[in-house]
Amino acid sequence: MFATLTQAGTAYSQSQCDSIKKQREAIRSQLRSGYSTKEGEHLTARDKALFTLLANHCSKPKKGSSVSSIASTRTSNSNWLLN
């Protein structure tokens, strides 16, 4: 979690974004299959954290583009995802 905070504002690679998406799919699968109250709270919190990572870092994964274009793309796409 701390490594993620130090990378705030940077775009993740496609493989990092794919990994986050797979983690969210696994969490959603667990949520559909049943869980205890405590486990459900943990799964829901983790799903929200992963969603935020996707919104902030994976709208346009890095492909050698400049930092300024990533920042402007991230801002517009993040707002769309959160609405």
C-alpha positions in Angstrom: 0.0 0.0 0.0 2.8 2.5 0.8 4.5 1.8 -2.6 1.3 2.8 -4.2 1.2 6.1 -2.4 4.6 7.1 -3.6 3.6 6.5 -7.2 0.5 8.8 -7.0 -0.1 10.6 -10.2 1.9 8.2 -12.4 0.4 5.9 -15.0 0.8 2.1 -14.5 1.9 -0.3 -17.2 -0.7 -2.5 -18.9 0.5 -5.5 -16.9 0.1 -3.7 -13.6 -3.4 -2.6 -14.6 -4.3 -6.1 -15.7 -3.1 -7.5 -12.4 -5.3 -5.0 -10.4 -8.3 -6.0 -12.6 -7.7 -9.7 -11.9 -7.5 -9.0 -8.1 -10.9 -7.1 -8.3 -12.4 -10.0 -10.2 -11.2 -12.5 -7.5 -12.7 -10.2 -4.8 -16.0 -9.9 -6.6 -16.1 -13.7 -7.0 -15.5 -14.1 -3.3 -18.3 -11.6 -2.5 -20.7 -13.6 -4.7 -19.9 -16.9 -3.1 -20.5 -16.0 0.6 -18.4 -14.6 3.4 -18.5 -13.6 7.1 -19.3 -10.0 8.1 -15.7 -9.2 8.9 -14.4 -10.8 5.7 -17.0 -8.9 3.7 -15.9 -5.6 5.2 -12.3 -6.4 4.3 -13.2 -7.5 0.8 -15.3 -4.4 0.2 -12.6 -2.1 1.4 -10.0 -3.8 -0.7 -12.2 -3.6 -3.8 -12.7 0.1 -3.3 -8.9 0.6 -2.9 -8.3 -1.3 -6.1 -11.0 0.7 -7.9 -9.3 3.9 -6.9 -5.9 2.7 -8.2 -7.5 1.9 -11.5 -9.2 5.3 -11.7 -6.0 7.1 -10.8 -3.4 5.1 -12.7 -5.0 2.9 -15.3 -7.2 5.1 -17.5 -4.4 5.3 -20.1 -1.5 3.0 -19.2 2.0 4.4 -19.9 3.4 3.8 -23.4 6.3 6.2 -23.3 4.1 9.3 -23.4 5.0 12.6 -21.6 4.1 13.3 -18.0 2.0 16.3 -18.9 -0.3 14.3 -21.3 -0.6 11.6 -18.7 -1.7 14.1 -16.0 -4.3 15.7 -18.2 -5.7 12.4 -19.4 -5.7 11.0 -15.9 -7.7 14.0 -14.6 -10.4 13.8 -17.2 -10.8 10.0 -17.1 -10.6 9.8 -13.3 -13.6 12.2 -13.0 -15.5 10.1 -15.5 -14.9 6.9 -13.7 -15.9 8.3 -10.3 -19.2 9.7 -11.6 
